[in-house]
């Protein structure tokens, strides 16, 4: 059977508008949707493969609290996304870091660097709704939804052939470039045969909204312990967003606590820095894992966001790093004749190398050393906290990373035009 006839026989939507795309993004979550918006802004034809149907939200858009660095805020404003938020964001004006059992602490104030805030806290659900509102305004975006990626069928005349499936069956599309933005358990990564290094931190993170006697005043707190971090992030609804890390072996017992006992546990570990904890909303839990792809490009394919690297949430670097992946890729593709050309993908990899390596090292190192209970490390950590708190150059380095400025920063993150 001729190839075109075979494709038509299994494809319920094989037509010129939906069959061939310059860029095909697999994954409609935070990074994939942001990339689609950035590509449209750059005048690049793109398609988005989404598992959820119209009117539904991906599971990632839940009650988690997203900490947007200043660079991320610049970019999302330029993309017209933050203007779509229906709920207020919470500014992070000060960052306070300490560790249980160690003396010393680090305090960073945005005003010391001529900023009003280091960034903003946004609830993932609110952000998802803002992204969807912005996506609905893109006239050229093709959305395959609900659809799922099945696999690849090789490369033909400079097009990667992709098998998708929906309720009507399997069908094929072709793309000059396929972008895997499908999360830490990426099917794109697996289909490309790209290995990933996986490290389980043996920690479970409980996410919730906290009500306190004192409303948030712009301070974000991170309390580090042997079992992981406990963070309070100032939300825009006069509540704190909680991230509470516990040893994975204790997760079931912590999950079984009633609200009063859970609050007492967090209060005991966290102390009174944010005042008395009065109430807690519904709790969700997530495992802390590090998943790092051995490489991020293949022939006419690239991985971004969690498909390329998933980080421990300590330091709140994950989405910020993934968005910089997406924005750098959009910059590389803008004006290029072939978005999947080998030279373009090599250039993209080179541009992302420093930021990716430095952020991965920072996140993993912080997660490991702060959770290590070894007695010999306690005085060293304490001295480190004291040194950072007293050394303006070390503070400036930390502040720059917290605001999203590492390596080759995309223009939109700098407040410029791409």
Buried (B, 14 or more C-beta within 10 A) or exposed (E): EEEEEEBBEBBEBBEEEBBBBBBBBBBBBBBBBBBBBBBBBBEBBBBBBBBBEEEEBBEBBBBBBBBBBBBBBBBBEBBBBBEBBEBBBBBBBBBBBBBBEBEBBBBBBBEEBEBEBBBBBBBBBBBBBBBBBBBEEBEEBBBBBBBBBBBBBEBEEEBBBBBBBBEEEBBBBBBBBBBBBBBBBBBBBBBBEBEBEEBEBBBBBBBBBBBBEEEBEBBBBBBBBBBBBBBBBBBBBEBBBBBBBBBBEEBEEBBEBEEEEBBEBBBEBBEEEBEEBEEBBEBEBBEBBBBBBEBBBBEBBBBBBBBBBBBBBBBBBBBBBBBBBBBBBBBBBBEBEBBBBEEBBEBBBEBBEEBBEBBBEBBBEBBBBBBEEEEEBBEEBBEBBBEBBEEEEBBEEBBBBBBBBBBEBBBBBBEEEB
